Amino acid sequence: MRRLSFVALAGLAMLLAAGCGVRHTPVSGVVLVDGQPHGDLVICFVPMEGNGLTATGMANEDGRFQLGTEKPNNGVKPGKYKVTVSLGPAKDAVPAGHPSEAFNKKAAPASGKVDATKEYTKLQKASPKNRNPPMAIYADPAKTPLEIVEVTNEPKEVKLELKSDGK
C-alpha cells in the first residue's frame, strides 16, 4: 500500500512538472515608419540562440501587432531576440501556395524533368509589384539596426521605430 501511494505521488509530480514547462509571454506593440503608424508589415522575433522558434506577427493599419510562435498571437518564449520587419503581402494578393504546386498542375515536359527554379521565377514575375520594397535592411537579421529585445515572463510592449531610408 505504501509503495502504491509513492508511485501515485511520483506520477502526479511528473504530470505537474510537465504542465509547468516554458510558458509564452504576450508580446505586442506598434511599428512606426518615419513617426507614422504603418500596417502591412511582418514583424519577426528571431531567437539569438539558434534552437528557439521565431515569433511572428502582422501589423494592422494602425501599426499594432501581436506576436505568436506556434499559433497566432500565443506569445513568445522568454529569451533574447533580434527583430526584423519586412513587407507583408499586398491586400489584393492571392495565396500562391507552395512553389511545388505550380508545376504539379502542369503536364510533364517532353524531357520528363521540371525546372522548379524556372517555375518559381514565373510565379514571382506574375505577382503584383505595385509597391516599393520597404527598407530592406530591417528584414535581414544580420543587418537590422533594430535593437535586440529581451523577453522575460512579464508581458512586453514594443515600439519599433523605422526610417524609410533605412538609417
C-alpha positions in Angstrom: 0.0 0.0 0.0 2.8 2.4 0.9 4.6 1.6 -2.4 1.4 2.3 -4.4 1.0 5.7 -2.9 4.6 6.6 -3.6 4.2 5.6 -7.2 1.0 7.6 -7.4 2.6 10.6 -5.9 5.6 10.3 -8.2 3.3 10.1 -11.2 1.3 13.1 -10.1 4.6 15.1 -9.6 5.7 14.2 -13.1 2.3 15.3 -14.6 2.5 18.6 -12.7 6.1 19.2 -13.9 5.2 18.5 -17.5 2.4 21.1 -17.3 4.8 23.7 -15.9 7.1 24.0 -18.9 8.3 27.1 -20.5 5.4 29.5 -21.0 4.8 32.0 -23.7 4.8 35.7 -22.8 2.4 38.1 -24.5 4.3 40.5 -26.7 2.6 43.2 -28.7 3.5 46.6 -29.9 3.4 49.2 -32.7 5.5 49.8 -35.7 6.2 53.3 -36.9 7.8 54.4 -40.2 9.1 58.0 -40.1 7.0 58.5 -37.0 3.7 57.3 -38.5 1.9 54.0 -37.8 2.4 51.6 -40.7 0.5 48.5 -41.5 1.0 45.5 -43.8 4.4 44.7 -42.2 5.5 41.4 -40.9 7.4 41.6 -37.6 9.6 38.7 -36.6 11.5 38.0 -33.4 14.4 35.7 -34.4 16.0 33.9 -31.4 19.6 34.8 -30.7 20.3 31.2 -29.8 19.6 29.0 -32.8 17.5 26.5 -31.0 14.4 28.6 -30.5 11.4 29.3 -32.7 10.8 32.6 -34.5 7.8 34.5 -33.3 5.8 36.5 -36.0 3.0 39.0 -36.2 1.4 41.2 -38.8 0.9 44.9 -38.2 -2.6 46.2 -38.9 -3.4 49.5 -40.5 -2.8 51.3 -37.1 0.7 49.7 -36.9 -0.4 47.4 -34.0 0.8 43.8 -33.8 0.8 40.8 -31.5 3.4 38.0 -31.8 2.9 34.3 -31.8 5.2 31.3 -32.1 3.3 28.0 -32.6 -0.1 29.8 -33.0 -1.0 33.3 -34.0 -0.9 35.7 -31.0 0.1 33.0 -28.5 3.2 35.0 -27.4 6.9 34.5 -27.3 9.1 32.2 -25.2 11.5 34.0 -22.8 14.9 34.8 -24.3 16.8 37.4 -26.4 15.6 38.1 -30.0 16.8 40.0 -33.0 13.9 42.0 -34.5 13.2 42.0 -38.3 10.5 43.9 -40.2 9.6 43.1 -43.8 6.8 43.9 -46.2 3.7 41.8 -45.9 1.5 40.6 -48.7 -0.4 43.1 -50.8 -4.1 43.5 -49.9 -5.1 42.1 -53.3 -2.5 39.3 -53.2 -3.8 35.8 -53.9 -2.1 33.0 -52.0 0.1 31.1 -54.4 0.8 28.2 -52.1 4.0 26.2 -52.1 6.1 26.7 -55.2 5.9 23.0 -56.0 2.1 23.4 -56.6 2.9 25.5 -59.7 4.3 22.5 -61.6 2.2 19.8 -60.0 -0.7 21.1 -62.1 1.2 21.2 -65.3 1.8 18.3 -67.7 5.3 16.9 -67.6 7.6 18.4 -70.3 8.8 16.2 -73.1 12.2 15.8 -71.4 10.4 14.4 -68.3 12.0 17.0 -66.0 10.6 20.1 -64.5 12.8 23.0 -63.5 11.5 24.2 -60.2 13.6 27.4 -60.3 12.1 28.4 -63.6 8.6 27.7 -62.4 9.1 29.7 -59.2 10.6 32.6 -61.2 7.5 32.6 -63.4 5.3 32.9 -60.3 7.4 35.8 -58.9 7.1 37.7 -62.2 3.4 37.2 -62.3 2.8 38.5 -58.8 1.8 42.2 -58.5 4.8 44.6 -57.9 2.9 47.8 -57.3 4.7 48.5 -54.1 8.3 49.5 -53.5 10.1 47.2 -51.2 10.5 48.6 -47.7 13.7 49.4 -46.1 15.4 46.0 -46.8 17.9 46.5 -44.1 15.2 45.8 -41.4 14.4 42.4 -43.0 17.9 41.0 -42.5 18.7 39.7 -39.0 22.4 40.2 -39.6 22.0 43.9 -40.7 18.9 45.2 -39.0 19.7 48.3 -36.9 16.8 47.5 -34.5 17.8 46.7 -31.0 17.9 43.2 -29.5 14.8 42.6 -27.4 14.8 40.5 -24.3 11.6 38.8 -23.4 11.0 37.7 -19.8 8.0 36.2 -18.1 6.3 39.6 -17.9 4.1 40.8 -20.8 6.0 43.1 -23.1 5.0 46.2 -25.2 7.5 47.0 -28.0 7.7 50.2 -30.1 9.6 49.8 -33.4 10.7 53.0 -35.0 11.8 52.6 -38.6 13.2 55.2 -41.1 12.1 55.0 -44.7 15.7 55.5 -45.8 16.8 52.6 -43.5 19.2 54.7 -41.4 
